[in-house]
């Protein structure tokens, strides 16, 4: 009897191993891919060099980890085991709070200690960084007014400020002191007269009276319906700012829905659990526009963080604006069929064709406020392309003659990528210029409005 049992166990083990092997080499069952950002590892080529230095073994091991049979359901089952038995997640960037509420690591960190420590340990340095951006914004705001272009900031509430009662207990963060970008920038915006709208006090004030959650339990951004209500307020703010009538939103009757619209469950998705998290039913509504033949349709540029996805994906912006590109962290472009990257656009042309520019950030991302957008705009408003090019070439000459470290680094990039050394040096110099334009153009220093003007912009604006 024991012999039969052993044989059954032996052949069962062999069969399971063969099934896993076949699934690995020739998948016969297809599963839903895991969510999240991953770097795909290609099959490594075996050479004498990579075998001797050990890189082949390392890459082969990584490849096998990513391509073994039944990987997706096994990982989901393991993640579910951690969730159910230990109340933990297998994603370091997602933390489980009270009542199964999910929070991003960045949000929790900034609640218990300033995000400042990801950038610097020196409060004075952080204040200087934020002060520089605040002054740049004020200067850009005043310069754009000369062309009847309005720039303003939309400060969005983070989940921890509205629902702190569901935060996970602090286990890791021990430095509550430090500069908080939200507190510093809001104070300076008020002092400088910067145009901005702050939804944090608004959301705190309506939290207990609205019939929907301002933040979904399993998402990191404001809920879809909360974002639509907020954007209606933004449009009305723009009407006051530009003294013109715009198309307003119509938000219909709210209803509960079992299915979740993206990105209301973005944090849950990246956990890759086997079973959905039990959460409150989602509240949604129809969102459209109020017909108004007298309303203007301006050009609208948005630069900022991921809070804008709810608006871009579900609100019929084409019925409100003539154009509405979204520069995600001043990098990739969405809502524009012609361009995919900010490196593809002519900044002068883009600035002068817009009527409103909105910088959308929440307290967690305010430490990287404007994503170098303001420094580029400030330079473009004050200096034409010929002047900028001349300054860049001066910086290239300085690097070549007096900065051997940066020159050697550029040479290494040139050899590795095949780009010309001149192109690499030019790009490095351009980066330095836009990082610290005040260092290269003295008229941009200090807290006074620059006297320099890019004379080409007036003709572009009049087209």
Secondary structure, 3 states (H helix, E strand, C coil): CHHHHHHHHHHHHHHHHHHHHHHHHCCCCCCCCCCCCCCCCCCCCCCHHHHHCCHHHHHHHHHHHHHCCCHHHHHHHHHHHHHHHHCCCCCCCEEECHHHCEEEHHHHHHHHCCHHHHCCCCHHHHHHHHHHHHHHHHHHHHHHHCCCCEEEEEEECCHHHHCHHHCCCCCCCCCCCCCCHHHHHHHHHHHHCCCEEECHHHHHHHCCCCCCCCECCCCCCECHHHHHHHHHHHHHHHHHHHCCCECCEEECCCEEECCCCCCCCHHHHHHCCCCCCCCCCEEECCEEECCCCCCECCEEEEEECHHHHHHHHHCCHHHCCCECCEEECCCEEECCCCCCEHHHCCHHHHHHHCCEEEEEEECCCHHHHHHHHHHHHHHHHHCCHHHHHHHHHHHHHHHHHHCHHHHHHHHHHHHHHCCCHHHHHHHHHHHHHHHCHHHHCHHHCCCCCCCCCCCHHHHHHHC
